[in-house]
Amino acid sequence: MKSLRAMQSKFCYGEYKYDYHLFLENRKSFSLVVYPNQRIALKAPLESCESEIESFLVRRWVWLENTLKEFEKYKKSKYSKRYLSGESIYYLGRQYILFINTGSDDKVKISGNKIIVSTKKSSNNSEHNRQIIDKWLDDRRNVVYGQQLIKVWKDFGYEKIPQIKIREMRKRWGSCSKDNNTITLNARLIETPTEAIRYVCVHELSHIKHRDHNKGFYRLMESHLPTNWRNIKNDLEIRFG
């Protein structure tokens, strides 16, 4: 569904104040979402007026406040991931439950909504479990990032495909080296949908011709992206930012 307008908004109810992302879209109903990072997104019909939006938020206030409290409680009690059965892990935009089993080999597979880890050591050996999962994620990053970069690189028609570097980045999803030989992608992108990874690849490849975010950059980028690319960008920033 194409997002036609997106903006930062504020909702006040008594002494409570909330900042939220408002998306006006070609849709018939309202949809309110609170993400684990406590960011709030409201999708509303394109023709919605301020009073209709306010009325909907007032009706949903109890749910909104309780949900924010739950996530705040989780945030305060948050601990380092222990890589044990029952924990969750994001992979390509979906949330999976981790299952650790003892087996003859160290390996990982996906089955339904589960990521199943087989370990030669004790299933309670957190450090070894982490090593198995980290290696699997590294392998998946190399495959998935490479596939998405090649797909969009072909559309650009550049003579030489840049090398990919993968690293943790706090404030960027990607970057393009000044010599245009290397595209660096955030390791956390493996948590996001493939369309988001593709968006970041297009963004960085567009910098080969336009170093700055000028009109030419956006014209080039938009010519290689679907019409809903702003939805993809917003979802990336709200859910995983």
DRENPA-3360 file (N, C-alpha, C; in nm, 2 decimals, always signed):
BEGIN
1 = MKSLRAMQ = +0.08/-0.12/+0.00/+0.00/+0.00/+0.00/+0.09/+0.12/+0.00 ~ +0.06/+0.22/-0.08/+0.15/+0.34/-0.10/+0.12/+0.44/+0.01 ~ +0.22/+0.48/+0.08/+0.21/+0.59/+0.18/+0.22/+0.72/+0.11 ~ +0.12/+0.81/+0.12/+0.12/+0.93/+0.05/+0.18/+1.05/+0.14 ~ +0.16/+1.04/+0.27/+0.21/+1.14/+0.36/+0.26/+1.08/+0.48 ~ +0.37/+1.13/+0.53/+0.43/+1.08/+0.66/+0.48/+1.20/+0.74 ~ +0.45/+1.20/+0.87/+0.49/+1.32/+0.95/+0.50/+1.28/+1.09 ~ +0.58/+1.36/+1.17/+0.59/+1.35/+1.31/+0.47/+1.42/+1.37;
9 = SKFCYGEY = +0.41/+1.36/+1.47/+0.29/+1.42/+1.53/+0.30/+1.40/+1.68 ~ +0.21/+1.47/+1.76/+0.21/+1.47/+1.90/+0.06/+1.45/+1.95 ~ +0.05/+1.36/+2.04/-0.09/+1.33/+2.10/-0.08/+1.36/+2.25 ~ -0.17/+1.44/+2.30/-0.18/+1.48/+2.44/-0.31/+1.43/+2.50 ~ -0.30/+1.36/+2.61/-0.42/+1.31/+2.68/-0.40/+1.34/+2.83 ~ -0.47/+1.44/+2.88/-0.44/+1.48/+3.02/-0.30/+1.52/+3.04 ~ -0.23/+1.46/+3.14/-0.09/+1.49/+3.16/+0.00/+1.41/+3.08 ~ -0.05/+1.32/+2.99/+0.03/+1.23/+2.91/+0.05/+1.29/+2.77;
17 = KYDYHLFL = +0.18/+1.28/+2.73/+0.21/+1.33/+2.59/+0.29/+1.22/+2.52 ~ +0.25/+1.20/+2.39/+0.32/+1.10/+2.31/+0.36/+1.16/+2.17 ~ +0.48/+1.13/+2.14/+0.53/+1.16/+2.00/+0.50/+1.03/+1.92 ~ +0.45/+1.05/+1.80/+0.42/+0.93/+1.71/+0.44/+0.97/+1.56 ~ +0.46/+0.86/+1.48/+0.47/+0.88/+1.34/+0.33/+0.86/+1.28 ~ +0.29/+0.96/+1.20/+0.16/+0.95/+1.14/+0.18/+0.93/+0.99 ~ +0.11/+0.82/+0.94/+0.11/+0.79/+0.80/-0.03/+0.80/+0.74 ~ -0.05/+0.89/+0.65/-0.18/+0.91/+0.58/-0.17/+0.83/+0.45;
25 = ENRKSFSL = -0.26/+0.73/+0.44/-0.25/+0.63/+0.33/-0.39/+0.61/+0.26 ~ -0.38/+0.54/+0.15/-0.51/+0.50/+0.08/-0.56/+0.37/+0.15 ~ -0.63/+0.39/+0.26/-0.68/+0.28/+0.34/-0.81/+0.33/+0.40 ~ -0.89/+0.23/+0.46/-1.02/+0.26/+0.51/-1.03/+0.27/+0.66 ~ -0.93/+0.21/+0.73/-0.93/+0.21/+0.87/-0.80/+0.25/+0.93 ~ -0.81/+0.28/+1.07/-0.69/+0.32/+1.14/-0.61/+0.20/+1.19 ~ -0.48/+0.21/+1.21/-0.40/+0.10/+1.26/-0.29/+0.17/+1.35 ~ -0.29/+0.13/+1.48/-0.20/+0.18/+1.57/-0.10/+0.07/+1.61;
33 = VVYPNQRI = +0.03/+0.10/+1.61/+0.13/+0.00/+1.64/+0.24/+0.06/+1.73 ~ +0.27/-0.01/+1.83/+0.38/+0.02/+1.92/+0.49/-0.08/+1.91 ~ +0.61/-0.04/+1.87/+0.72/-0.13/+1.85/+0.80/-0.15/+1.98 ~ +0.88/-0.26/+1.99/+0.96/-0.28/+2.11/+1.05/-0.17/+2.15 ~ +1.09/-0.09/+2.06/+1.18/+0.03/+2.09/+1.09/+0.15/+2.14 ~ +0.96/+0.13/+2.16/+0.87/+0.22/+2.21/+0.83/+0.33/+2.11 ~ +0.87/+0.31/+1.99/+0.82/+0.41/+1.88/+0.68/+0.37/+1.84 ~ +0.60/+0.48/+1.82/+0.46/+0.47/+1.79/+0.43/+0.51/+1.65;
41 = ALKAPLES = +0.35/+0.43/+1.58/+0.32/+0.45/+1.44/+0.16/+0.44/+1.43 ~ +0.10/+0.54/+1.37/-0.04/+0.54/+1.34/-0.06/+0.56/+1.19 ~ -0.13/+0.45/+1.13/-0.16/+0.46/+0.99/-0.31/+0.50/+0.98 ~ -0.34/+0.60/+0.90/-0.48/+0.65/+0.90/-0.52/+0.68/+0.75 ~ -0.65/+0.67/+0.73/-0.70/+0.70/+0.59/-0.65/+0.84/+0.55 ~ -0.63/+0.86/+0.42/-0.57/+0.98/+0.36/-0.66/+1.10/+0.40 ~ -0.79/+1.09/+0.40/-0.88/+1.20/+0.42/-0.91/+1.23/+0.56 ~ -0.84/+1.16/+0.66/-0.87/+1.18/+0.80/-0.84/+1.32/+0.84;
49 = CESEIESF = -0.93/+1.38/+0.92/-0.90/+1.51/+0.98/-0.84/+1.50/+1.12 ~ -0.80/+1.61/+1.17/-0.73/+1.60/+1.30/-0.82/+1.55/+1.41 ~ -0.95/+1.59/+1.41/-1.04/+1.55/+1.52/-1.07/+1.40/+1.51 ~ -1.07/+1.34/+1.39/-1.09/+1.19/+1.38/-0.97/+1.12/+1.43 ~ -0.85/+1.17/+1.40/-0.73/+1.10/+1.45/-0.72/+1.11/+1.60 ~ -0.76/+1.23/+1.65/-0.75/+1.25/+1.80/-0.85/+1.16/+1.87 ~ -0.97/+1.14/+1.81/-1.08/+1.06/+1.87/-1.03/+0.91/+1.87 ~ -0.97/+0.87/+1.76/-0.92/+0.73/+1.76/-0.81/+0.70/+1.87;
57 = LVRRWVWL = -0.72/+0.80/+1.88/-0.62/+0.78/+1.98/-0.67/+0.78/+2.12 ~ -0.77/+0.87/+2.15/-0.83/+0.87/+2.28/-0.90/+0.73/+2.31 ~ -0.97/+0.67/+2.21/-1.03/+0.54/+2.23/-0.93/+0.43/+2.25 ~ -0.81/+0.45/+2.20/-0.70/+0.35/+2.21/-0.60/+0.38/+2.32 ~ -0.63/+0.49/+2.40/-0.53/+0.53/+2.50/-0.49/+0.43/+2.60 ~ -0.59/+0.36/+2.66/-0.56/+0.26/+2.76/-0.47/+0.15/+2.70 ~ -0.50/+0.10/+2.58/-0.41/+0.00/+2.52/-0.27/+0.06/+2.49 ~ -0.27/+0.18/+2.44/-0.14/+0.25/+2.41/-0.05/+0.26/+2.54;
65 = ENTLKEFE = -0.11/+0.31/+2.64/-0.03/+0.33/+2.77/+0.01/+0.20/+2.83 ~ -0.07/+0.10/+2.83/-0.04/-0.03/+2.88/+0.07/-0.10/+2.80 ~ +0.07/-0.08/+2.67/+0.17/-0.14/+2.58/+0.30/-0.07/+2.60 ~ +0.30/+0.06/+2.61/+0.43/+0.13/+2.64/+0.49/+0.09/+2.77 ~ +0.40/+0.07/+2.87/+0.45/+0.03/+3.01/+0.52/-0.11/+3.00 ~ +0.45/-0.20/+2.92/+0.51/-0.33/+2.91/+0.65/-0.33/+2.85 ~ +0.66/-0.25/+2.74/+0.79/-0.24/+2.67/+0.89/-0.17/+2.76 ~ +0.85/-0.07/+2.84/+0.94/+0.00/+2.93/+0.99/-0.10/+3.04;
73 = KYKKSKYS = +0.89/-0.19/+3.09/+0.93/-0.29/+3.19/+1.04/-0.38/+3.13 ~ +1.02/-0.42/+3.01/+1.11/-0.51/+2.94/+1.24/-0.44/+2.92 ~ +1.24/-0.31/+2.89/+1.36/-0.23/+2.87/+1.44/-0.22/+2.99 ~ +1.37/-0.20/+3.11/+1.44/-0.19/+3.23/+1.51/-0.32/+3.28 ~ +1.44/-0.43/+3.25/+1.49/-0.56/+3.29/+1.57/-0.63/+3.18 ~ +1.60/-0.56/+3.08/+1.66/-0.62/+2.96/+1.80/-0.67/+3.00 ~ +1.84/-0.79/+2.96/+1.97/-0.85/+2.99/+2.03/-0.89/+2.86 ~ +2.16/-0.91/+2.87/+2.24/-0.96/+2.75/+2.18/-1.09/+2.70;
81 = KRYLSGES = +2.17/-1.10/+2.57/+2.11/-1.23/+2.52/+2.20/-1.35/+2.56 ~ +2.13/-1.45/+2.61/+2.20/-1.57/+2.66/+2.21/-1.69/+2.56 ~ +2.13/-1.67/+2.45/+2.14/-1.77/+2.34/+2.09/-1.91/+2.40 ~ +1.97/-1.90/+2.46/+1.91/-2.02/+2.51/+1.77/-2.04/+2.45 ~ +1.72/-2.16/+2.46/+1.58/-2.19/+2.41/+1.48/-2.09/+2.47 ~ +1.39/-2.05/+2.39/+1.28/-1.96/+2.43/+1.31/-1.81/+2.40 ~ +1.44/-1.77/+2.38/+1.46/-1.64/+2.34/+1.42/-1.61/+2.19 ~ +1.41/-1.49/+2.16/+1.37/-1.46/+2.02/+1.48/-1.40/+1.94;
89 = IYYLGRQY = +1.48/-1.41/+1.81/+1.58/-1.35/+1.72/+1.51/-1.31/+1.59 ~ +1.55/-1.19/+1.55/+1.50/-1.14/+1.42/+1.59/-1.18/+1.30 ~ +1.52/-1.23/+1.20/+1.59/-1.26/+1.08/+1.51/-1.23/+0.95 ~ +1.56/-1.14/+0.87/+1.49/-1.10/+0.75/+1.35/-1.05/+0.77 ~ +1.33/-0.97/+0.88/+1.21/-0.91/+0.90/+1.11/-0.99/+0.99 ~ +1.14/-1.11/+1.02/+1.05/-1.19/+1.10/+1.11/-1.23/+1.23 ~ +1.03/-1.24/+1.33/+1.07/-1.28/+1.47/+1.06/-1.43/+1.48 ~ +1.17/-1.49/+1.52/+1.17/-1.64/+1.54/+1.21/-1.67/+1.69;
97 = ILFINTGS = +1.16/-1.79/+1.73/+1.19/-1.84/+1.86/+1.31/-1.93/+1.85 ~ +1.40/-1.92/+1.94/+1.52/-2.00/+1.94/+1.50/-2.13/+2.02 ~ +1.54/-2.24/+1.95/+1.53/-2.38/+2.01/+1.67/-2.44/+2.00 ~ +1.73/-2.48/+2.12/+1.86/-2.54/+2.12/+1.85/-2.68/+2.15 ~ +1.91/-2.77/+2.07/+1.91/-2.91/+2.09/+2.05/-2.97/+2.08 ~ +2.07/-3.07/+2.16/+2.20/-3.14/+2.15/+2.20/-3.24/+2.03 ~ +2.31/-3.23/+1.95/+2.31/-3.32/+1.83/+2.46/-3.36/+1.80 ~ +2.48/-3.43/+1.69/+2.61/-3.47/+1.65/+2.69/-3.36/+1.58;
105 = DDKVKISG = +2.62/-3.26/+1.53/+2.69/-3.15/+1.46/+2.64/-3.02/+1.51 ~ +2.72/-2.91/+1.49/+2.68/-2.78/+1.51/+2.62/-2.72/+1.38 ~ +2.49/-2.69/+1.39/+2.43/-2.64/+1.27/+2.30/-2.57/+1.31 ~ +2.25/-2.49/+1.21/+2.13/-2.41/+1.23/+2.03/-2.43/+1.12 ~ +1.90/-2.44/+1.15/+1.80/-2.45/+1.04/+1.68/-2.37/+1.09 ~ +1.60/-2.33/+0.99/+1.47/-2.26/+1.02/+1.36/-2.36/+0.99 ~ +1.26/-2.36/+1.08/+1.15/-2.45/+1.06/+1.03/-2.37/+1.12 ~ +0.94/-2.33/+1.03/+0.82/-2.25/+1.07/+0.87/-2.12/+1.13;
113 = NKIIVSTK = +0.82/-2.09/+1.26/+0.86/-1.97/+1.33/+0.97/-2.00/+1.43 ~ +1.05/-2.11/+1.40/+1.16/-2.14/+1.49/+1.29/-2.14/+1.42 ~ +1.40/-2.10/+1.49/+1.53/-2.12/+1.45/+1.59/-2.22/+1.54 ~ +1.62/-2.34/+1.48/+1.66/-2.46/+1.56/+1.81/-2.47/+1.55 ~ +1.88/-2.47/+1.66/+2.02/-2.48/+1.67/+2.06/-2.62/+1.73 ~ +2.14/-2.69/+1.65/+2.19/-2.82/+1.70/+2.34/-2.80/+1.75 ~ +2.37/-2.84/+1.87/+2.50/-2.82/+1.92/+2.56/-2.95/+1.97 ~ +2.69/-2.97/+1.95/+2.76/-3.09/+2.00/+2.79/-3.08/+2.15;
121 = KSSNNSEH = +2.77/-2.96/+2.21/+2.80/-2.94/+2.35/+2.66/-2.93/+2.42 ~ +2.66/-2.89/+2.55/+2.54/-2.88/+2.62/+2.45/-2.77/+2.56 ~ +2.32/-2.79/+2.56/+2.23/-2.69/+2.51/+2.23/-2.57/+2.60 ~ +2.28/-2.58/+2.72/+2.29/-2.46/+2.81/+2.42/-2.39/+2.80 ~ +2.51/-2.43/+2.71/+2.64/-2.36/+2.69/+2.62/-2.24/+2.60 ~ +2.59/-2.12/+2.67/+2.55/-2.00/+2.60/+2.66/-1.95/+2.51 ~ +2.79/-1.96/+2.55/+2.89/-1.91/+2.46/+2.91/-1.99/+2.33 ~ +2.90/-2.12/+2.35/+2.91/-2.20/+2.23/+2.78/-2.18/+2.14;
129 = NRQIIDKW = +2.67/-2.17/+2.20/+2.55/-2.14/+2.12/+2.56/-2.01/+2.04 ~ +2.62/-1.91/+2.11/+2.64/-1.78/+2.05/+2.73/-1.79/+1.93 ~ +2.84/-1.87/+1.94/+2.93/-1.89/+1.83/+2.87/-1.95/+1.71 ~ +2.78/-2.05/+1.74/+2.71/-2.12/+1.63/+2.62/-2.02/+1.55 ~ +2.54/-1.95/+1.63/+2.45/-1.86/+1.57/+2.52/-1.74/+1.50 ~ +2.62/-1.69/+1.56/+2.70/-1.58/+1.50/+2.76/-1.63/+1.37 ~ +2.81/-1.75/+1.36/+2.87/-1.80/+1.24/+2.76/-1.81/+1.13 ~ +2.64/-1.86/+1.17/+2.53/-1.88/+1.08/+2.49/-1.75/+1.02;
137 = LDDRRNVV = +2.48/-1.65/+1.11/+2.43/-1.52/+1.07/+2.54/-1.45/+0.98 ~ +2.66/-1.47/+1.01/+2.77/-1.42/+0.92/+2.76/-1.48/+0.78 ~ +2.74/-1.61/+0.77/+2.72/-1.68/+0.65/+2.60/-1.62/+0.57 ~ +2.49/-1.61/+0.64/+2.37/-1.55/+0.58/+2.38/-1.41/+0.53 ~ +2.46/-1.33/+0.61/+2.48/-1.19/+0.56/+2.56/-1.19/+0.43 ~ +2.66/-1.27/+0.42/+2.74/-1.28/+0.30/+2.66/-1.32/+0.18 ~ +2.57/-1.41/+0.20/+2.48/-1.46/+0.09/+2.38/-1.36/+0.05 ~ +2.30/-1.32/+0.16/+2.18/-1.23/+0.13/+2.23/-1.09/+0.08;
145 = YGQQLIKV = +2.33/-1.03/+0.15/+2.37/-0.90/+0.11/+2.43/-0.91/-0.03 ~ +2.51/-1.01/-0.06/+2.57/-1.02/-0.19/+2.46/-1.04/-0.30 ~ +2.36/-1.12/-0.27/+2.25/-1.14/-0.37/+2.18/-1.00/-0.40 ~ +2.15/-0.93/-0.30/+2.07/-0.80/-0.31/+2.16/-0.70/-0.38 ~ +2.29/-0.69/-0.35/+2.37/-0.59/-0.42/+2.39/-0.63/-0.57 ~ +2.41/-0.75/-0.60/+2.42/-0.79/-0.74/+2.29/-0.76/-0.82 ~ +2.18/-0.78/-0.76/+2.05/-0.75/-0.83/+2.04/-0.61/-0.87 ~ +2.07/-0.52/-0.77/+2.05/-0.38/-0.80/+2.16/-0.32/-0.88;
153 = WKDFGYEK = +2.29/-0.38/-0.86/+2.40/-0.33/-0.94/+2.38/-0.36/-1.09 ~ +2.31/-0.47/-1.13/+2.28/-0.50/-1.27/+2.19/-0.39/-1.33 ~ +2.10/-0.34/-1.24/+2.01/-0.24/-1.29/+2.08/-0.10/-1.32 ~ +2.18/-0.08/-1.24/+2.25/+0.05/-1.26/+2.34/+0.05/-1.38 ~ +2.39/-0.07/-1.42/+2.47/-0.08/-1.54/+2.62/-0.03/-1.51 ~ +2.66/-0.03/-1.39/+2.80/+0.01/-1.36/+2.89/-0.10/-1.41 ~ +3.01/-0.06/-1.45/+3.11/-0.15/-1.51/+3.16/-0.25/-1.40 ~ +3.19/-0.19/-1.29/+3.26/-0.27/-1.18/+3.17/-0.28/-1.06;
161 = IPQIKIRE = +3.15/-0.39/-1.00/+3.07/-0.41/-0.88/+3.15/-0.38/-0.76 ~ +3.11/-0.30/-0.67/+3.19/-0.27/-0.55/+3.20/-0.40/-0.46 ~ +3.30/-0.40/-0.38/+3.31/-0.51/-0.28/+3.22/-0.47/-0.16 ~ +3.18/-0.58/-0.09/+3.10/-0.56/+0.03/+3.18/-0.58/+0.16 ~ +3.17/-0.48/+0.25/+3.22/-0.50/+0.38/+3.10/-0.50/+0.48 ~ +3.11/-0.57/+0.58/+3.00/-0.58/+0.68/+3.05/-0.55/+0.82 ~ +2.99/-0.46/+0.88/+3.03/-0.43/+1.02/+2.92/-0.36/+1.10 ~ +2.93/-0.36/+1.23/+2.84/-0.30/+1.32/+2.85/-0.15/+1.30;
169 = MRKRWGSC = +2.74/-0.08/+1.28/+2.74/+0.07/+1.27/+2.62/+0.12/+1.35 ~ +2.65/+0.22/+1.44/+2.55/+0.27/+1.53/+2.45/+0.36/+1.46 ~ +2.49/+0.44/+1.37/+2.41/+0.55/+1.31/+2.38/+0.54/+1.16 ~ +2.44/+0.44/+1.10/+2.42/+0.42/+0.95/+2.38/+0.28/+0.92 ~ +2.30/+0.27/+0.81/+2.26/+0.14/+0.76/+2.36/+0.10/+0.65 ~ +2.43/+0.20/+0.59/+2.53/+0.16/+0.49/+2.61/+0.29/+0.46 ~ +2.72/+0.26/+0.38/+2.80/+0.37/+0.34/+2.88/+0.33/+0.21 ~ +2.92/+0.43/+0.13/+2.99/+0.40/+0.00/+3.13/+0.47/+0.01;
177 = SKDNNTIT = +3.23/+0.40/-0.01/+3.37/+0.46/+0.00/+3.39/+0.57/-0.10 ~ +3.48/+0.66/-0.08/+3.50/+0.77/-0.17/+3.55/+0.73/-0.30 ~ +3.62/+0.62/-0.31/+3.67/+0.57/-0.44/+3.57/+0.48/-0.51 ~ +3.45/+0.46/-0.45/+3.34/+0.39/-0.50/+3.37/+0.24/-0.52 ~ +3.47/+0.19/-0.45/+3.51/+0.05/-0.47/+3.45/-0.04/-0.36 ~ +3.39/+0.02/-0.25/+3.34/-0.06/-0.14/+3.21/-0.01/-0.09 ~ +3.12/-0.10/-0.07/+2.99/-0.07/-0.01/+3.00/-0.13/+0.13 ~ +2.98/-0.06/+0.24/+2.97/-0.11/+0.37/+2.83/-0.12/+0.42;
185 = LNARLIET = +2.79/-0.24/+0.46/+2.65/-0.26/+0.51/+2.65/-0.30/+0.66 ~ +2.55/-0.25/+0.73/+2.53/-0.27/+0.87/+2.50/-0.42/+0.89 ~ +2.57/-0.48/+0.99/+2.54/-0.62/+1.02/+2.40/-0.64/+1.06 ~ +2.34/-0.54/+1.13/+2.20/-0.55/+1.18/+2.10/-0.56/+1.06 ~ +2.14/-0.53/+0.94/+2.04/-0.54/+0.83/+1.99/-0.68/+0.81 ~ +2.06/-0.78/+0.86/+2.01/-0.92/+0.85/+1.88/-0.94/+0.92 ~ +1.85/-0.85/+1.02/+1.72/-0.85/+1.09/+1.61/-0.80/+1.01 ~ +1.63/-0.72/+0.91/+1.53/-0.65/+0.83/+1.48/-0.73/+0.71;
193 = PTEAIRYV = +1.37/-0.70/+0.65/+1.32/-0.76/+0.53/+1.42/-0.74/+0.42 ~ +1.42/-0.83/+0.32/+1.51/-0.82/+0.20/+1.48/-0.69/+0.13 ~ +1.36/-0.64/+0.12/+1.33/-0.52/+0.05/+1.40/-0.40/+0.12 ~ +1.42/-0.41/+0.25/+1.50/-0.30/+0.32/+1.65/-0.31/+0.29 ~ +1.70/-0.43/+0.28/+1.84/-0.45/+0.24/+1.86/-0.40/+0.10 ~ +1.77/-0.43/+0.01/+1.77/-0.38/-0.13/+1.77/-0.23/-0.13 ~ +1.68/-0.17/-0.05/+1.67/-0.02/-0.05/+1.81/+0.04/-0.01 ~ +1.88/-0.02/+0.09/+2.00/+0.04/+0.14/+2.11/+0.02/+0.02;
201 = CVHELSHI = +2.11/-0.09/-0.05/+2.20/-0.11/-0.16/+2.18/-0.01/-0.27 ~ +2.05/+0.02/-0.30/+2.02/+0.12/-0.40/+2.07/+0.26/-0.36 ~ +2.05/+0.29/-0.23/+2.09/+0.41/-0.17/+2.24/+0.43/-0.19 ~ +2.31/+0.33/-0.15/+2.46/+0.34/-0.16/+2.51/+0.34/-0.30 ~ +2.46/+0.26/-0.39/+2.50/+0.26/-0.53/+2.47/+0.40/-0.60 ~ +2.36/+0.46/-0.55/+2.33/+0.60/-0.61/+2.44/+0.70/-0.57 ~ +2.51/+0.67/-0.46/+2.61/+0.77/-0.42/+2.74/+0.76/-0.51 ~ +2.75/+0.65/-0.59/+2.86/+0.64/-0.68/+2.85/+0.76/-0.79;
209 = KHRDHNKG = +2.73/+0.80/-0.83/+2.72/+0.91/-0.92/+2.70/+1.04/-0.85 ~ +2.63/+1.04/-0.73/+2.60/+1.16/-0.66/+2.65/+1.14/-0.51 ~ +2.75/+1.21/-0.47/+2.80/+1.20/-0.34/+2.71/+1.26/-0.24 ~ +2.64/+1.37/-0.28/+2.55/+1.44/-0.18/+2.40/+1.39/-0.21 ~ +2.32/+1.42/-0.11/+2.17/+1.39/-0.13/+2.10/+1.51/-0.20 ~ +2.14/+1.53/-0.32/+2.08/+1.64/-0.40/+1.97/+1.58/-0.49 ~ +1.91/+1.67/-0.57/+1.80/+1.63/-0.65/+1.83/+1.51/-0.75 ~ +1.95/+1.52/-0.80/+2.00/+1.42/-0.89/+2.01/+1.28/-0.83;
217 = FYRLMESH = +2.06/+1.28/-0.70/+2.07/+1.16/-0.62/+1.93/+1.10/-0.60 ~ +1.83/+1.18/-0.56/+1.70/+1.12/-0.54/+1.63/+1.08/-0.67 ~ +1.65/+1.15/-0.78/+1.60/+1.10/-0.90/+1.65/+0.97/-0.94 ~ +1.79/+0.95/-0.93/+1.85/+0.83/-0.96/+1.80/+0.71/-0.87 ~ +1.80/+0.74/-0.74/+1.76/+0.64/-0.64/+1.61/+0.60/-0.67 ~ +1.52/+0.69/-0.69/+1.38/+0.66/-0.71/+1.36/+0.58/-0.84 ~ +1.44/+0.60/-0.94/+1.43/+0.53/-1.06/+1.46/+0.38/-1.05 ~ +1.52/+0.34/-0.94/+1.56/+0.20/-0.91/+1.49/+0.14/-0.79;
225 = LPTNWRNI = +1.39/+0.21/-0.74/+1.31/+0.16/-0.63/+1.16/+0.15/-0.66 ~ +1.09/+0.07/-0.59/+0.94/+0.06/-0.60/+0.88/+0.19/-0.55 ~ +0.76/+0.21/-0.59/+0.69/+0.34/-0.56/+0.67/+0.35/-0.41 ~ +0.67/+0.24/-0.33/+0.65/+0.25/-0.19/+0.78/+0.25/-0.11 ~ +0.89/+0.30/-0.17/+1.02/+0.30/-0.11/+1.02/+0.38/+0.02 ~ +0.94/+0.49/+0.03/+0.93/+0.56/+0.16/+0.87/+0.48/+0.27 ~ +0.78/+0.39/+0.24/+0.73/+0.30/+0.34/+0.84/+0.21/+0.39 ~ +0.92/+0.16/+0.30/+1.03/+0.07/+0.33/+1.13/+0.14/+0.42;
233 = KNDLEIRF = +1.16/+0.26/+0.38/+1.26/+0.35/+0.46/+1.20/+0.38/+0.60 ~ +1.07/+0.42/+0.61/+1.01/+0.45/+0.74/+1.01/+0.33/+0.83 ~ +0.97/+0.21/+0.77/+0.96/+0.09/+0.85/+1.09/+0.05/+0.90 ~ +1.20/+0.07/+0.82/+1.33/+0.04/+0.86/+1.37/+0.12/+0.98 ~ +1.35/+0.25/+0.97/+1.39/+0.34/+1.07/+1.31/+0.33/+1.20 ~ +1.18/+0.30/+1.19/+1.09/+0.29/+1.31/+1.11/+0.16/+1.38 ~ +1.11/+0.05/+1.30/+1.12/-0.08/+1.37/+1.26/-0.12/+1.41 ~ +1.35/-0.08/+1.33/+1.49/-0.13/+1.35/+1.59/-0.02/+1.38;
241 = G = +1.54/+0.10/+1.38/+1.64/+0.21/+1.40/+1.68/+0.23/+1.55;
% end
